[in-house]
């Protein structure tokens, strides 16, 4: 059993399990009834997505390639996820990773410059099991 960190919209891995979309907005132009069939996600879970303000920091860091801008985004996003509700969600997902297969993901092409890299790190810090 394990969690996978994936790019939404990519083909699913065998035994991937439930796919959670940890994004602020659903995919554009895709009917809600097609999200799962088109490999976007089974459940939209924006609770683990960066705030709009944090997303702006991330987009600027992605555009500029500035390491300090990315560090500012990471610091802000980690602070957002340290709030009680998101922190408990991360604890829950880490625990579930030992019992069932599921995945969390985002649309970004490059995981190293995507909030899902931070989600991966936070889940690892909580003892999550990865596929």
Secondary structure, 3 states (H helix, E strand, C coil): CCEEEEECCCCCCCCCCEEEECCCCCCCCCCHHHCCCCCCCCEECHHHCCCHHHHHHHHHHHHHCCHHHHHHHHHHHHHHHCCHHHHHHHHHHHHHCCCCCEEEEECCCCHHHCHHHHHHHHHHHCCCCEC
